[in-house]
Amino acid sequence: MSLRIKFLKLFKIFRKYFSKMSTFIIIFFALIIPWYYSVTASLPAKDQLYKQVGTFDYKNLSARTGYVIGITHDGKTQYFTCRSPLGSRNDCLAPKEFNLLELYKGKPAEVLWFKQKEGFGSKYQSLARLEVNGKELVSLKETERSIKISHDGANFALGIGLVLGILLELGLKQTERNRKENDK
């Protein structure tokens, strides 16, 4: 048997196995893992938060992902995000308060932050509280509320994803049965 024929047989076996498992693989990596990191996210106790003091700065990443808050201290800027594990935007301030970014740039600021797990071994610096020029722009209470909303959203997304995954799997099985009946 030639190498090409062996490869084609191996490919057919793999394709048959993968098509049966693909829905479960997609659900696991696209839904279960992000859901887990989202629902296990929590705001640590205040005495476990890190504190960074310096001058306020920000960096605009893109129109789709928003911006990150920065604190410049000793010539180095450390950036923080308010993004949840399932979220795509980094914004910490409400859309109506975007003009504050430029207004407060260079003013004295203080950030309380924590390390947030995002995936296998990756973490990001999540902002818990932001005070600029003596004014609290993001409070611990707002951050806690945002995390709770993230938990609820993750549970809802998982539920919808599982229902769609089950429907997809049932549809694939029905298509396979129809194909086998038509081949007879």
C-alpha positions as CSV (number, residue, x, y, z in Angstrom):
1,M,0.0,0.0,0.0
2,S,1.4,3.4,-0.9
3,L,2.0,6.1,1.6
4,R,-0.7,8.2,0.0
5,I,-3.4,5.6,0.5
6,K,-2.3,5.0,4.1
7,F,-2.4,8.8,4.7
8,L,-5.9,9.0,3.2
9,K,-7.2,6.2,5.4
10,L,-5.7,7.8,8.5
11,F,-7.2,11.1,7.5
12,K,-10.7,9.6,7.1
13,I,-10.4,7.9,10.5
14,F,-9.3,11.2,12.1
15,R,-12.0,13.2,10.3
16,K,-14.7,10.8,11.5
17,Y,-13.4,10.9,15.1
18,F,-12.9,14.6,15.1
19,S,-16.3,15.4,13.6
20,K,-17.9,13.4,16.5
21,M,-15.8,15.3,19.1
22,S,-15.6,18.7,17.5
23,T,-18.7,20.1,19.2
24,F,-17.4,19.0,22.6
25,I,-13.9,20.4,22.0
26,I,-15.4,23.8,20.9
27,I,-17.7,23.9,23.9
28,F,-14.8,23.1,26.3
29,F,-12.3,25.6,24.9
30,A,-14.6,28.4,23.8
31,L,-17.1,28.2,26.7
32,I,-16.2,26.1,29.7
33,I,-12.6,27.5,30.2
34,P,-13.6,31.2,29.9
35,W,-16.7,30.6,32.0
36,Y,-14.5,29.1,34.7
37,Y,-12.2,32.0,34.9
38,S,-15.1,34.5,34.8
39,V,-17.1,32.9,37.7
40,T,-14.0,32.3,39.8
41,A,-13.0,36.0,39.5
42,S,-13.4,37.9,42.8
43,L,-12.3,41.1,44.4
44,P,-9.8,40.3,47.2
45,A,-10.1,41.8,50.6
46,K,-9.0,45.4,50.8
47,D,-5.8,44.5,52.8
48,Q,-4.8,42.1,50.0
49,L,-5.0,44.7,47.2
50,Y,-1.8,46.2,45.8
51,K,-1.4,50.0,45.9
52,Q,0.3,52.2,43.3
53,V,0.7,55.9,43.6
54,G,1.9,58.3,41.0
55,T,0.5,60.5,38.2
56,F,-2.5,59.5,36.1
57,D,-2.0,58.4,32.5
58,Y,-3.8,56.2,30.0
59,K,-3.2,54.4,26.8
60,N,-5.8,54.0,24.0
61,L,-5.5,50.5,22.7
62,S,-8.1,50.6,19.9
63,A,-11.7,51.5,19.2
64,R,-12.7,47.9,19.8
65,T,-10.8,47.2,23.0
66,G,-10.8,50.7,24.6
67,Y,-8.1,52.0,26.9
68,V,-6.1,51.1,30.0
69,I,-5.4,53.3,33.0
70,G,-1.8,54.0,33.8
71,I,0.0,55.3,36.8
72,T,3.5,56.8,36.2
73,H,5.9,56.5,39.1
74,D,9.7,57.0,38.9
75,G,9.5,57.4,35.1
76,K,7.8,54.0,34.6
77,T,4.1,53.6,33.8
78,Q,2.2,50.6,35.1
79,Y,-1.1,49.9,33.3
80,F,-4.3,48.5,34.7
81,T,-7.6,47.3,33.2
82,C,-11.2,46.9,34.2
83,R,-11.9,44.1,31.7
84,S,-13.6,41.0,32.9
85,P,-12.3,37.6,31.8
86,L,-15.1,37.2,29.2
87,G,-15.0,40.9,28.2
88,S,-13.4,42.5,25.3
89,R,-13.2,46.2,26.4
90,N,-10.7,47.5,28.9
91,D,-12.6,50.7,29.8
92,C,-12.8,51.7,33.5
93,L,-14.9,54.8,33.2
94,A,-18.4,55.1,31.9
95,P,-18.6,56.3,28.2
96,K,-19.9,59.7,29.3
97,E,-16.7,60.2,31.4
98,F,-14.1,59.5,28.6
99,N,-13.3,63.3,28.5
100,L,-11.9,62.8,32.1
101,L,-9.0,60.8,30.7
102,E,-7.3,63.9,29.1
103,L,-8.5,66.2,31.8
104,Y,-6.8,64.2,34.6
105,K,-3.7,63.3,32.7
106,G,-0.6,64.1,34.8
107,K,-2.6,64.7,38.0
108,P,-1.8,62.8,41.2
109,A,-3.4,59.4,41.3
110,E,-3.8,56.3,43.4
111,V,-4.8,52.8,42.3
112,L,-5.7,49.8,44.2
113,W,-5.4,46.7,42.0
114,F,-5.2,42.9,42.0
115,K,-3.9,40.1,39.8
116,Q,-6.8,38.6,37.8
117,K,-6.4,35.1,36.2
118,E,-7.4,35.1,32.6
119,G,-6.4,31.7,31.2
120,F,-3.9,29.0,31.6
121,G,-1.1,30.8,33.5
122,S,-1.9,34.3,32.3
123,K,-2.8,37.1,34.6
124,Y,-3.5,40.8,34.1
125,Q,-3.5,43.7,36.5
126,S,-7.1,44.5,37.3
127,L,-8.0,47.9,38.7
128,A,-10.1,47.8,41.8
129,R,-10.2,51.5,42.9
130,L,-9.1,54.7,41.1
131,E,-8.6,58.0,42.8
132,V,-7.3,61.0,40.7
133,N,-6.6,64.4,42.2
134,G,-8.5,63.6,45.3
135,K,-11.6,62.4,43.5
136,E,-12.7,58.7,43.5
137,L,-13.4,57.8,39.8
138,V,-13.8,54.0,40.4
139,S,-14.8,52.6,43.7
140,L,-14.4,49.2,45.3
141,K,-18.2,48.9,45.3
142,E,-18.4,49.6,41.6
143,T,-15.7,47.0,40.9
144,E,-17.5,44.4,43.0
145,R,-20.8,45.1,41.2
146,S,-19.0,44.8,37.9
147,I,-17.6,41.4,38.9
148,K,-21.0,40.2,39.9
149,I,-22.4,41.3,36.5
150,S,-19.6,39.4,34.8
151,H,-20.5,36.3,36.8
152,D,-24.2,36.6,35.7
153,G,-23.2,37.2,32.1
154,A,-20.8,34.2,32.1
155,N,-23.5,31.9,33.4
156,F,-26.0,33.2,30.8
157,A,-23.4,32.9,28.0
158,L,-22.6,29.3,29.1
159,G,-26.3,28.4,29.1
160,I,-26.9,29.8,25.7
161,G,-23.7,28.2,24.4
162,L,-24.5,24.8,25.8
163,V,-28.0,24.9,24.3
164,L,-26.6,25.9,20.9
165,G,-23.9,23.3,21.1
166,I,-26.4,20.5,21.9
167,L,-28.6,21.7,19.0
168,L,-25.6,21.7,16.7
169,E,-24.6,18.2,17.7
170,L,-28.1,17.0,17.2
171,G,-28.2,18.7,13.8
172,L,-24.9,17.0,12.8
173,K,-26.1,13.6,13.9
174,Q,-29.4,14.1,11.9
175,T,-27.4,15.1,8.8
176,E,-25.2,12.0,9.2
177,R,-28.3,9.8,9.5
178,N,-29.8,11.4,6.4
179,R,-26.6,11.0,4.5
180,K,-26.4,7.3,5.4
181,E,-30.1,6.7,4.4
182,N,-29.4,8.4,1.0
183,D,-26.3,6.2,0.4
184,K,-28.5,3.0,0.8
